[in-house]
Amino acid sequence: MSASPFRSYFENLEQLLTAGVAFGGSTGQEPDSSKNREILVTSTLKWHLPPRVQVVQGGILTDSFAGSSHQVDVVVCNQFSFLGGALEYGIIPVEAVVAAIEVKTTLSNRSLDKAFRQLDLVKQLKKNISATRYDGSEDSLRFRTRRPLTIAWFWQTTSGQQIEAVADWLTDPLAKISIEPAFANNRPNAIYVHGGFLLVVDPEPTERTPDEGAGRPNPFLLEFKDVPGVMRRGPFHAGRGSRVIYHFEAPEWRPLEVFLMWLSNEVNRYLWELPNAAAYVTVPTANRK
C-alpha cells in the first residue's frame, strides 16, 4: 500500500528542511548558519500554524514588572498583539506570546542546558491582567494563569542514548545529564529533534490545576494514550501539577508532522481561551534607576 498524500507531504517537507540547512536554499543566508536555521524554523511555522498568529524571528520578551528574557530565536504571538510596531524591533509583551522557541544545532548536554536557561526566563515572566476585566469563566482563568509554551528545537542529535537521557531527565530532574534540577518546575513543553524524535510534556488527565491549560490535557495527545509505538512516561510531579510525556520517534512516526499538529492544536486552544481582546493590558513601566 502506498503512503498517504498527507504523509508524503511531511516526508518531503522534512527533506526540504534538511536540504535547506545544508545548502542555504532560498533563505539568502550561509548554509548551516544559526541565522539560516532560525529562518527555516520561522518560515515553517508561518506556513503551517493557524493564520490567527504571527511568527516572529528573534525577540526579547518582557512584562510589566521589569522582567525580561534573553533573545528568543522564534516567537509565536497571538493576533491581538498590541504595540505591533514594537515587534519589528523584537520587543514582545508576554501577554501576546503563545510560544517561545529556542533553535539549536546539535542536541547535547551543553546545548540543552543553554536552551533550558533561556526558556526558563520566559516561564518566569508574569502577565499583567486587569482584575476588573476578568469575567470569571474557566477559559478566562486558564488564560490568566497560562504561561507561554516553551520549545527546544534541535537540528540533529549525536546518539540514541542522548534521546533516552533527555527523556529520563524530564521525568527525573536529578538524572545525571548536567542539567540543573532547578529547571524541573519550568520544563520545556516540547523538545523536537529534526528527523529524530519529539518529546511533549502534557498535563496528566486527572490534573485540575488551571495552569498552562492543565485540567484539560491536549485532546490531540490523548488520542495517542494507548497507541502502540508511542512511549508514554509518567505521571510525575512537575512542581505545578502532574505531567506525562509523550515520546514519538522516527521511523515509526514523522516527528515533524506530529509536532506541527500538536502546536497548531495548542495555538487554537490558546486563542479560544482569550476572554476578550482587551482582557489584559501591558502597563508602562516606571522609570528605574
MARDO-310916 format. One record per residue (C-alpha): residue in one letter; x, y, z. Coordinates in steps of 0.25 Angstrom, whole numbers, plus 5000, padded with zeros to 4 digits. Each point is the difference from the previous one (the first is absolute). Example, Ala and Ser with C-alpha at 12.3 -4.5 7.8 and 13.67 -1.06 7.14 Angstrom:
2
<r><aa>a</aa><c1>5049</c1><c2>4982</c2><c3>5031</c3></r>
<r><aa>s</aa><c1>5006</c1><c2>5014</c2><c3>4998</c3></r>
END
This chain:
289
<r><aa>m</aa><c1>5000</c1><c2>5000</c2><c3>5000</c3></r>
<r><aa>s</aa><c1>5006</c1><c2>5014</c2><c3>4996</c3></r>
<r><aa>a</aa><c1>5002</c1><c2>5011</c2><c3>5010</c3></r>
<r><aa>s</aa><c1>4988</c1><c2>5010</c2><c3>5002</c3></r>
<r><aa>p</aa><c1>5002</c1><c2>5013</c2><c3>4993</c3></r>
<r><aa>f</aa><c1>5000</c1><c2>5007</c2><c3>5014</c3></r>
<r><aa>r</aa><c1>5011</c1><c2>4991</c2><c3>5005</c3></r>
<r><aa>s</aa><c1>5008</c1><c2>5002</c2><c3>4987</c3></r>
<r><aa>y</aa><c1>4998</c1><c2>5015</c2><c3>5002</c3></r>
<r><aa>f</aa><c1>5007</c1><c2>5000</c2><c3>5013</c3></r>
<r><aa>e</aa><c1>5011</c1><c2>4991</c2><c3>4995</c3></r>
<r><aa>n</aa><c1>5003</c1><c2>5009</c2><c3>4989</c3></r>
<r><aa>l</aa><c1>5000</c1><c2>5012</c2><c3>5010</c3></r>
<r><aa>e</aa><c1>5009</c1><c2>4994</c2><c3>5009</c3></r>
<r><aa>q</aa><c1>5010</c1><c2>4997</c2><c3>4988</c3></r>
<r><aa>l</aa><c1>4999</c1><c2>5014</c2><c3>4995</c3></r>
<r><aa>l</aa><c1>5003</c1><c2>5006</c2><c3>5014</c3></r>
<r><aa>t</aa><c1>5012</c1><c2>4991</c2><c3>5001</c3></r>
<r><aa>a</aa><c1>5005</c1><c2>5005</c2><c3>4987</c3></r>
<r><aa>g</aa><c1>4997</c1><c2>5014</c2><c3>5004</c3></r>
<r><aa>v</aa><c1>5010</c1><c2>4998</c2><c3>5012</c3></r>
<r><aa>a</aa><c1>5011</c1><c2>4994</c2><c3>4991</c3></r>
<r><aa>f</aa><c1>4999</c1><c2>5009</c2><c3>4988</c3></r>
<r><aa>g</aa><c1>4993</c1><c2>5013</c2><c3>5005</c3></r>
<r><aa>g</aa><c1>4989</c1><c2>4999</c2><c3>4990</c3></r>
<r><aa>s</aa><c1>4991</c1><c2>5013</c2><c3>4998</c3></r>
<r><aa>t</aa><c1>5003</c1><c2>5006</c2><c3>5013</c3></r>
<r><aa>g</aa><c1>5012</c1><c2>5008</c2><c3>4995</c3></r>
<r><aa>q</aa><c1>5009</c1><c2>4996</c2><c3>5012</c3></r>
<r><aa>e</aa><c1>5012</c1><c2>4992</c2><c3>5000</c3></r>
<r><aa>p</aa><c1>4998</c1><c2>4985</c2><c3>5001</c3></r>
<r><aa>d</aa><c1>5000</c1><c2>4994</c2><c3>5014</c3></r>
<r><aa>s</aa><c1>5000</c1><c2>5014</c2><c3>5007</c3></r>
<r><aa>s</aa><c1>4992</c1><c2>5002</c2><c3>5012</c3></r>
<r><aa>k</aa><c1>4992</c1><c2>5011</c2><c3>4993</c3></r>
<r><aa>n</aa><c1>4997</c1><c2>4991</c2><c3>4988</c3></r>
<r><aa>r</aa><c1>4995</c1><c2>4989</c2><c3>5010</c3></r>
<r><aa>e</aa><c1>4991</c1><c2>5010</c2><c3>5007</c3></r>
<r><aa>i</aa><c1>4994</c1><c2>5006</c2><c3>4987</c3></r>
<r><aa>l</aa><c1>4996</c1><c2>4985</c2><c3>4996</c3></r>
<r><aa>v</aa><c1>4993</c1><c2>4998</c2><c3>5013</c3></r>
<r><aa>t</aa><c1>4993</c1><c2>5013</c2><c3>4999</c3></r>
<r><aa>s</aa><c1>4995</c1><c2>4998</c2><c3>4986</c3></r>
<r><aa>t</aa><c1>4996</c1><c2>4986</c2><c3>5003</c3></r>
<r><aa>l</aa><c1>4991</c1><c2>5005</c2><c3>5012</c3></r>
<r><aa>k</aa><c1>4995</c1><c2>5012</c2><c3>4991</c3></r>
<r><aa>w</aa><c1>4995</c1><c2>4990</c2><c3>4990</c3></r>
<r><aa>h</aa><c1>4994</c1><c2>4990</c2><c3>5009</c3></r>
<r><aa>l</aa><c1>4994</c1><c2>5006</c2><c3>5012</c3></r>
<r><aa>p</aa><c1>4986</c1><c2>5006</c2><c3>5000</c3></r>
<r><aa>p</aa><c1>5000</c1><c2>5014</c2><c3>4993</c3></r>
<r><aa>r</aa><c1>4995</c1><c2>5007</c2><c3>5013</c3></r>
<r><aa>v</aa><c1>5014</c1><c2>5000</c2><c3>5006</c3></r>
<r><aa>q</aa><c1>5013</c1><c2>5008</c2><c3>4996</c3></r>
<r><aa>v</aa><c1>5013</c1><c2>4993</c2><c3>5000</c3></r>
<r><aa>v</aa><c1>5012</c1><c2>5009</c2><c3>5003</c3></r>
<r><aa>q</aa><c1>5015</c1><c2>4997</c2><c3>4998</c3></r>
<r><aa>g</aa><c1>5007</c1><c2>5005</c2><c3>5012</c3></r>
<r><aa>g</aa><c1>4995</c1><c2>5007</c2><c3>5011</c3></r>
<r><aa>i</aa><c1>5001</c1><c2>5004</c2><c3>5015</c3></r>
<r><aa>l</aa><c1>4988</c1><c2>4997</c2><c3>5008</c3></r>
<r><aa>t</aa><c1>4996</c1><c2>5010</c2><c3>5011</c3></r>
<r><aa>d</aa><c1>4990</c1><c2>5002</c2><c3>5011</c3></r>
<r><aa>s</aa><c1>4995</c1><c2>5012</c2><c3>5008</c3></r>
<r><aa>f</aa><c1>5008</c1><c2>4996</c2><c3>5012</c3></r>
<r><aa>a</aa><c1>5014</c1><c2>5003</c2><c3>4994</c3></r>
<r><aa>g</aa><c1>5001</c1><c2>4986</c2><c3>4997</c3></r>
<r><aa>s</aa><c1>5006</c1><c2>4996</c2><c3>4986</c3></r>
<r><aa>s</aa><c1>5006</c1><c2>4988</c2><c3>4993</c3></r>
<r><aa>h</aa><c1>5013</c1><c2>4998</c2><c3>4992</c3></r>
<r><aa>q</aa><c1>4998</c1><c2>5001</c2><c3>4985</c3></r>
<r><aa>v</aa><c1>4991</c1><c2>4989</c2><c3>4996</c3></r>
<r><aa>d</aa><c1>5002</c1><c2>4994</c2><c3>4986</c3></r>
<r><aa>v</aa><c1>4986</c1><c2>4998</c2><c3>4995</c3></r>
<r><aa>v</aa><c1>4987</c1><c2>5006</c2><c3>5007</c3></r>
<r><aa>v</aa><c1>4986</c1><c2>4996</c2><c3>4997</c3></r>
<r><aa>c</aa><c1>4990</c1><c2>5012</c2><c3>5003</c3></r>
<r><aa>n</aa><c1>4985</c1><c2>5001</c2><c3>5001</c3></r>
<r><aa>q</aa><c1>4992</c1><c2>5008</c2><c3>4990</c3></r>
<r><aa>f</aa><c1>4997</c1><c2>5011</c2><c3>5010</c3></r>
<r><aa>s</aa><c1>5014</c1><c2>5004</c2><c3>5002</c3></r>
<r><aa>f</aa><c1>5000</c1><c2>5014</c2><c3>5004</c3></r>
<r><aa>l</aa><c1>5012</c1><c2>5009</c2><c3>4998</c3></r>
<r><aa>g</aa><c1>5001</c1><c2>4993</c2><c3>4986</c3></r>
<r><aa>g</aa><c1>5011</c1><c2>5010</c2><c3>4996</c3></r>
<r><aa>a</aa><c1>5009</c1><c2>4995</c2><c3>5012</c3></r>
<r><aa>l</aa><c1>5000</c1><c2>4986</c2><c3>4994</c3></r>
<r><aa>e</aa><c1>5009</c1><c2>5006</c2><c3>4988</c3></r>
<r><aa>y</aa><c1>5010</c1><c2>5003</c2><c3>5011</c3></r>
<r><aa>g</aa><c1>4999</c1><c2>4987</c2><c3>5007</c3></r>
<r><aa>i</aa><c1>4993</c1><c2>5005</c2><c3>5012</c3></r>
<r><aa>i</aa><c1>4988</c1><c2>4991</c2><c3>5004</c3></r>
<r><aa>p</aa><c1>4991</c1><c2>5001</c2><c3>5012</c3></r>
<r><aa>v</aa><c1>4998</c1><c2>4986</c2><c3>5007</c3></r>
<r><aa>e</aa><c1>4985</c1><c2>5002</c2><c3>4999</c3></r>
<r><aa>a</aa><c1>5001</c1><c2>4999</c2><c3>4985</c3></r>
<r><aa>v</aa><c1>5009</c1><c2>4987</c2><c3>5000</c3></r>
<r><aa>v</aa><c1>4994</c1><c2>4987</c2><c3>4997</c3></r>
<r><aa>a</aa><c1>5013</c1><c2>4992</c2><c3>4998</c3></r>
<r><aa>a</aa><c1>5015</c1><c2>5003</c2><c3>5001</c3></r>
<r><aa>i</aa><c1>5010</c1><c2>4991</c2><c3>4993</c3></r>
<r><aa>e</aa><c1>5015</c1><c2>4998</c2><c3>5001</c3></r>
<r><aa>v</aa><c1>5007</c1><c2>4995</c2><c3>4988</c3></r>
<r><aa>k</aa><c1>5013</c1><c2>4992</c2><c3>5001</c3></r>
<r><aa>t</aa><c1>5009</c1><c2>4992</c2><c3>4991</c3></r>
<r><aa>t</aa><c1>5003</c1><c2>4988</c2><c3>5008</c3></r>
<r><aa>l</aa><c1>4993</c1><c2>4993</c2><c3>5012</c3></r>
<r><aa>s</aa><c1>5011</c1><c2>4999</c2><c3>5011</c3></r>
<r><aa>n</aa><c1>5000</c1><c2>5002</c2><c3>5015</c3></r>
<r><aa>r</aa><c1>5006</c1><c2>5014</c2><c3>4997</c3></r>
<r><aa>s</aa><c1>4990</c1><c2>5005</c2><c3>4990</c3></r>
<r><aa>l</aa><c1>4989</c1><c2>4994</c2><c3>5008</c3></r>
<r><aa>d</aa><c1>5005</c1><c2>5008</c2><c3>5012</c3></r>
<r><aa>k</aa><c1>5001</c1><c2>5013</c2><c3>4992</c3></r>
<r><aa>a</aa><c1>4986</c1><c2>4998</c2><c3>4994</c3></r>
<r><aa>f</aa><c1>4994</c1><c2>4997</c2><c3>5014</c3></r>
<r><aa>r</aa><c1>5006</c1><c2>5012</c2><c3>5006</c3></r>
<r><aa>q</aa><c1>4994</c1><c2>5009</c2><c3>4990</c3></r>
<r><aa>l</aa><c1>4987</c1><c2>4994</c2><c3>5000</c3></r>
<r><aa>d</aa><c1>4999</c1><c2>5000</c2><c3>5015</c3></r>
<r><aa>l</aa><c1>5001</c1><c2>5015</c2><c3>5000</c3></r>
<r><aa>v</aa><c1>4987</c1><c2>5000</c2><c3>4991</c3></r>
<r><aa>k</aa><c1>4993</c1><c2>4992</c2><c3>5009</c3></r>
<r><aa>q</aa><c1>5003</c1><c2>5010</c2><c3>5012</c3></r>
<r><aa>l</aa><c1>4993</c1><c2>5011</c2><c3>4993</c3></r>
<r><aa>k</aa><c1>4987</c1><c2>5005</c2><c3>5006</c3></r>
<r><aa>k</aa><c1>4987</c1><c2>5005</c2><c3>4992</c3></r>
<r><aa>n</aa><c1>4994</c1><c2>5012</c2><c3>5005</c3></r>
<r><aa>i</aa><c1>4985</c1><c2>4998</c2><c3>4999</c3></r>
<r><aa>s</aa><c1>4990</c1><c2>5010</c2><c3>5005</c3></r>
<r><aa>a</aa><c1>4991</c1><c2>4993</c2><c3>5010</c3></r>
<r><aa>t</aa><c1>4988</c1><c2>5009</c2><c3>4997</c3></r>
<r><aa>r</aa><c1>5000</c1><c2>4994</c2><c3>4986</c3></r>
<r><aa>y</aa><c1>5001</c1><c2>4985</c2><c3>5005</c3></r>
<r><aa>d</aa><c1>4986</c1><c2>4994</c2><c3>4996</c3></r>
<r><aa>g</aa><c1>5001</c1><c2>4988</c2><c3>5010</c3></r>
<r><aa>s</aa><c1>4999</c1><c2>4990</c2><c3>4989</c3></r>
<r><aa>e</aa><c1>5009</c1><c2>4987</c2><c3>5000</c3></r>
<r><aa>d</aa><c1>5006</c1><c2>5004</c2><c3>4987</c3></r>
<r><aa>s</aa><c1>5004</c1><c2>5014</c2><c3>5005</c3></r>
<r><aa>l</aa><c1>5006</c1><c2>4994</c2><c3>5012</c3></r>
<r><aa>r</aa><c1>5009</c1><c2>4991</c2><c3>4992</c3></r>
<r><aa>f</aa><c1>5004</c1><c2>5011</c2><c3>4991</c3></r>
<r><aa>r</aa><c1>5004</c1><c2>5009</c2><c3>5012</c3></r>
<r><aa>t</aa><c1>5008</c1><c2>4988</c2><c3>5006</c3></r>
<r><aa>r</aa><c1>5006</c1><c2>4994</c2><c3>4987</c3></r>
<r><aa>r</aa><c1>5014</c1><c2>5003</c2><c3>4998</c3></r>
<r><aa>p</aa><c1>5006</c1><c2>5000</c2><c3>4986</c3></r>
<r><aa>l</aa><c1>5004</c1><c2>4986</c2><c3>4994</c3></r>
<r><aa>t</aa><c1>5015</c1><c2>4998</c2><c3>4999</c3></r>
<r><aa>i</aa><c1>5006</c1><c2>4991</c2><c3>4990</c3></r>
<r><aa>a</aa><c1>5014</c1><c2>4996</c2><c3>4997</c3></r>
<r><aa>w</aa><c1>5003</c1><c2>4997</c2><c3>4985</c3></r>
<r><aa>f</aa><c1>5013</c1><c2>4992</c2><c3>4996</c3></r>
<r><aa>w</aa><c1>5004</c1><c2>4997</c2><c3>4986</c3></r>
<r><aa>q</aa><c1>5007</c1><c2>4988</c2><c3>5004</c3></r>
<r><aa>t</aa><c1>5005</c1><c2>4990</c2><c3>5011</c3></r>
<r><aa>t</aa><c1>5013</c1><c2>4993</c2><c3>5003</c3></r>
<r><aa>s</aa><c1>4994</c1><c2>4987</c2><c3>5004</c3></r>
<r><aa>g</aa><c1>4987</c1><c2>4992</c2><c3>5004</c3></r>
<r><aa>q</aa><c1>5006</c1><c2>4999</c2><c3>5014</c3></r>
<r><aa>q</aa><c1>4998</c1><c2>5016</c2><c3>5001</c3></r>
<r><aa>i</aa><c1>4986</c1><c2>4998</c2><c3>4997</c3></r>
<r><aa>e</aa><c1>4997</c1><c2>4991</c2><c3>5012</c3></r>
<r><aa>a</aa><c1>5009</c1><c2>5009</c2><c3>5009</c3></r>
<r><aa>v</aa><c1>4991</c1><c2>5012</c2><c3>4997</c3></r>
<r><aa>a</aa><c1>4987</c1><c2>4992</c2><c3>5002</c3></r>
<r><aa>d</aa><c1>5006</c1><c2>4995</c2><c3>5013</c3></r>
<r><aa>w</aa><c1>5003</c1><c2>5014</c2><c3>5004</c3></r>
<r><aa>l</aa><c1>4986</c1><c2>5005</c2><c3>4997</c3></r>
<r><aa>t</aa><c1>4994</c1><c2>4990</c2><c3>5009</c3></r>
<r><aa>d</aa><c1>5011</c1><c2>5000</c2><c3>5011</c3></r>
<r><aa>p</aa><c1>5008</c1><c2>5014</c2><c3>5000</c3></r>
<r><aa>l</aa><c1>5010</c1><c2>4993</c2><c3>5009</c3></r>
<r><aa>a</aa><c1>5005</c1><c2>4991</c2><c3>4988</c3></r>
<r><aa>k</aa><c1>5014</c1><c2>5003</c2><c3>4998</c3></r>
<r><aa>i</aa><c1>5001</c1><c2>5007</c2><c3>4986</c3></r>
<r><aa>s</aa><c1>5006</c1><c2>5013</c2><c3>5006</c3></r>
<r><aa>i</aa><c1>4987</c1><c2>5008</c2><c3>4999</c3></r>
<r><aa>e</aa><c1>4996</c1><c2>5007</c2><c3>5013</c3></r>
<r><aa>p</aa><c1>4989</c1><c2>4994</c2><c3>5008</c3></r>
<r><aa>a</aa><c1>4995</c1><c2>5015</c2><c3>5002</c3></r>
<r><aa>f</aa><c1>4994</c1><c2>4999</c2><c3>4987</c3></r>
<r><aa>a</aa><c1>4991</c1><c2>4989</c2><c3>5004</c3></r>
<r><aa>n</aa><c1>4988</c1><c2>5009</c2><c3>5002</c3></r>
<r><aa>n</aa><c1>5002</c1><c2>5007</c2><c3>4987</c3></r>
<r><aa>r</aa><c1>5002</c1><c2>4988</c2><c3>4991</c3></r>
<r><aa>p</aa><c1>4998</c1><c2>5004</c2><c3>4985</c3></r>
<r><aa>n</aa><c1>4987</c1><c2>4995</c2><c3>4994</c3></r>
<r><aa>a</aa><c1>5006</c1><c2>4993</c2><c3>4989</c3></r>
<r><aa>i</aa><c1>5014</c1><c2>4996</c2><c3>4995</c3></r>
<r><aa>y</aa><c1>5001</c1><c2>4997</c2><c3>4985</c3></r>
<r><aa>v</aa><c1>5012</c1><c2>4994</c2><c3>4992</c3></r>
<r><aa>h</aa><c1>4999</c1><c2>5002</c2><c3>4985</c3></r>
<r><aa>g</aa><c1>4998</c1><c2>4986</c2><c3>4994</c3></r>
<r><aa>g</aa><c1>5002</c1><c2>4993</c2><c3>5013</c3></r>
<r><aa>f</aa><c1>4990</c1><c2>5001</c2><c3>5011</c3></r>
<r><aa>l</aa><c1>4989</c1><c2>5009</c2><c3>5008</c3></r>
<r><aa>l</aa><c1>4998</c1><c2>5001</c2><c3>5015</c3></r>
<r><aa>v</aa><c1>4988</c1><c2>5007</c2><c3>5004</c3></r>
<r><aa>v</aa><c1>4996</c1><c2>5003</c2><c3>5015</c3></r>
<r><aa>d</aa><c1>4985</c1><c2>5001</c2><c3>5002</c3></r>
<r><aa>p</aa><c1>4991</c1><c2>5001</c2><c3>5013</c3></r>
<r><aa>e</aa><c1>4996</c1><c2>4986</c2><c3>5006</c3></r>
<r><aa>p</aa><c1>4986</c1><c2>4998</c2><c3>4997</c3></r>
<r><aa>t</aa><c1>4995</c1><c2>5000</c2><c3>5014</c3></r>
<r><aa>e</aa><c1>5008</c1><c2>5014</c2><c3>5003</c3></r>
<r><aa>r</aa><c1>4990</c1><c2>5011</c2><c3>5003</c3></r>
<r><aa>t</aa><c1>5010</c1><c2>5012</c2><c3>5002</c3></r>
<r><aa>p</aa><c1>4997</c1><c2>5011</c2><c3>4990</c3></r>
<r><aa>d</aa><c1>5014</c1><c2>5001</c2><c3>4996</c3></r>
<r><aa>e</aa><c1>5005</c1><c2>5000</c2><c3>4985</c3></r>
<r><aa>g</aa><c1>4987</c1><c2>4994</c2><c3>4996</c3></r>
<r><aa>a</aa><c1>5001</c1><c2>4990</c2><c3>5011</c3></r>
<r><aa>g</aa><c1>4987</c1><c2>4993</c2><c3>5004</c3></r>
<r><aa>r</aa><c1>4997</c1><c2>4999</c2><c3>4986</c3></r>
<r><aa>p</aa><c1>5011</c1><c2>4991</c2><c3>4994</c3></r>
<r><aa>n</aa><c1>5003</c1><c2>5002</c2><c3>4985</c3></r>
<r><aa>p</aa><c1>4989</c1><c2>4992</c2><c3>4993</c3></r>
<r><aa>f</aa><c1>5009</c1><c2>4998</c2><c3>4988</c3></r>
<r><aa>l</aa><c1>5010</c1><c2>4993</c2><c3>5009</c3></r>
<r><aa>l</aa><c1>4989</c1><c2>4992</c2><c3>5007</c3></r>
<r><aa>e</aa><c1>4998</c1><c2>4993</c2><c3>4987</c3></r>
<r><aa>f</aa><c1>5013</c1><c2>4993</c2><c3>5002</c3></r>
<r><aa>k</aa><c1>4998</c1><c2>4996</c2><c3>5014</c3></r>
<r><aa>d</aa><c1>5000</c1><c2>4985</c2><c3>4997</c3></r>
<r><aa>v</aa><c1>5005</c1><c2>5000</c2><c3>4986</c3></r>
<r><aa>p</aa><c1>5011</c1><c2>4989</c2><c3>4998</c3></r>
<r><aa>g</aa><c1>5014</c1><c2>5007</c2><c3>4996</c3></r>
<r><aa>v</aa><c1>4997</c1><c2>5012</c2><c3>5009</c3></r>
<r><aa>m</aa><c1>5008</c1><c2>5000</c2><c3>5013</c3></r>
<r><aa>r</aa><c1>4992</c1><c2>5007</c2><c3>5011</c3></r>
<r><aa>r</aa><c1>5008</c1><c2>5003</c2><c3>5012</c3></r>
<r><aa>g</aa><c1>4995</c1><c2>5004</c2><c3>5014</c3></r>
<r><aa>p</aa><c1>4992</c1><c2>5006</c2><c3>5006</c3></r>
<r><aa>f</aa><c1>5010</c1><c2>5008</c2><c3>5008</c3></r>
<r><aa>h</aa><c1>5000</c1><c2>5012</c2><c3>5009</c3></r>
<r><aa>a</aa><c1>5005</c1><c2>5013</c2><c3>4993</c3></r>
<r><aa>g</aa><c1>4998</c1><c2>5010</c2><c3>5011</c3></r>
<r><aa>r</aa><c1>4987</c1><c2>5006</c2><c3>4994</c3></r>
<r><aa>g</aa><c1>4993</c1><c2>4987</c2><c3>4999</c3></r>
<r><aa>s</aa><c1>5001</c1><c2>4986</c2><c3>4994</c3></r>
<r><aa>r</aa><c1>5005</c1><c2>4998</c2><c3>4986</c3></r>
<r><aa>v</aa><c1>5002</c1><c2>4989</c2><c3>4990</c3></r>
<r><aa>i</aa><c1>5010</c1><c2>4999</c2><c3>4988</c3></r>
<r><aa>y</aa><c1>4996</c1><c2>4995</c2><c3>4986</c3></r>
<r><aa>h</aa><c1>5012</c1><c2>4995</c2><c3>4992</c3></r>
<r><aa>f</aa><c1>4999</c1><c2>4999</c2><c3>4985</c3></r>
<r><aa>e</aa><c1>5012</c1><c2>4994</c2><c3>4993</c3></r>
<r><aa>a</aa><c1>5004</c1><c2>4998</c2><c3>4985</c3></r>
<r><aa>p</aa><c1>4999</c1><c2>4992</c2><c3>4991</c3></r>
<r><aa>e</aa><c1>4987</c1><c2>4995</c2><c3>5006</c3></r>
<r><aa>w</aa><c1>4995</c1><c2>5014</c2><c3>5001</c3></r>
<r><aa>r</aa><c1>5002</c1><c2>5013</c2><c3>4993</c3></r>
<r><aa>p</aa><c1>5004</c1><c2>5009</c2><c3>5012</c3></r>
<r><aa>l</aa><c1>4999</c1><c2>5013</c2><c3>4991</c3></r>
<r><aa>e</aa><c1>4986</c1><c2>4996</c2><c3>4997</c3></r>
<r><aa>v</aa><c1>4996</c1><c2>4997</c2><c3>5014</c3></r>
<r><aa>f</aa><c1>5007</c1><c2>5013</c2><c3>5005</c3></r>
<r><aa>l</aa><c1>4993</c1><c2>5009</c2><c3>4990</c3></r>
<r><aa>m</aa><c1>4986</c1><c2>4994</c2><c3>5003</c3></r>
<r><aa>w</aa><c1>5002</c1><c2>5001</c2><c3>5015</c3></r>
<r><aa>l</aa><c1>5005</c1><c2>5014</c2><c3>5000</c3></r>
<r><aa>s</aa><c1>4988</c1><c2>5004</c2><c3>4990</c3></r>
<r><aa>n</aa><c1>4991</c1><c2>4994</c2><c3>5010</c3></r>
<r><aa>e</aa><c1>5006</c1><c2>5007</c2><c3>5012</c3></r>
<r><aa>v</aa><c1>4999</c1><c2>5014</c2><c3>4992</c3></r>
<r><aa>n</aa><c1>4986</c1><c2>4998</c2><c3>4998</c3></r>
<r><aa>r</aa><c1>4997</c1><c2>4996</c2><c3>5015</c3></r>
<r><aa>y</aa><c1>5008</c1><c2>5012</c2><c3>5004</c3></r>
<r><aa>l</aa><c1>4992</c1><c2>5010</c2><c3>4991</c3></r>
<r><aa>w</aa><c1>4987</c1><c2>4993</c2><c3>5004</c3></r>
<r><aa>e</aa><c1>5003</c1><c2>5004</c2><c3>5014</c3></r>
<r><aa>l</aa><c1>5002</c1><c2>5015</c2><c3>4998</c3></r>
<r><aa>p</aa><c1>4988</c1><c2>5005</c2><c3>5008</c3></r>
<r><aa>n</aa><c1>5000</c1><c2>5014</c2><c3>4993</c3></r>
<r><aa>a</aa><c1>5010</c1><c2>5007</c2><c3>4991</c3></r>
<r><aa>a</aa><c1>5001</c1><c2>5010</c2><c3>5010</c3></r>
<r><aa>a</aa><c1>5000</c1><c2>4991</c2><c3>5012</c3></r>
<r><aa>y</aa><c1>5015</c1><c2>5002</c2><c3>5003</c3></r>
<r><aa>v</aa><c1>5009</c1><c2>5012</c2><c3>5000</c3></r>
<r><aa>t</aa><c1>5015</c1><c2>5004</c2><c3>5000</c3></r>
<r><aa>v</aa><c1>5002</c1><c2>5012</c2><c3>5008</c3></r>
<r><aa>p</aa><c1>5011</c1><c2>5010</c2><c3>4999</c3></r>
<r><aa>t</aa><c1>5012</c1><c2>4996</c2><c3>5009</c3></r>
<r><aa>a</aa><c1>5004</c1><c2>5011</c2><c3>5009</c3></r>
<r><aa>n</aa><c1>5014</c1><c2>5006</c2><c3>4998</c3></r>
<r><aa>r</aa><c1>5010</c1><c2>4992</c2><c3>5008</c3></r>
<r><aa>k</aa><c1>5014</c1><c2>5005</c2><c3>5004</c3></r>
END
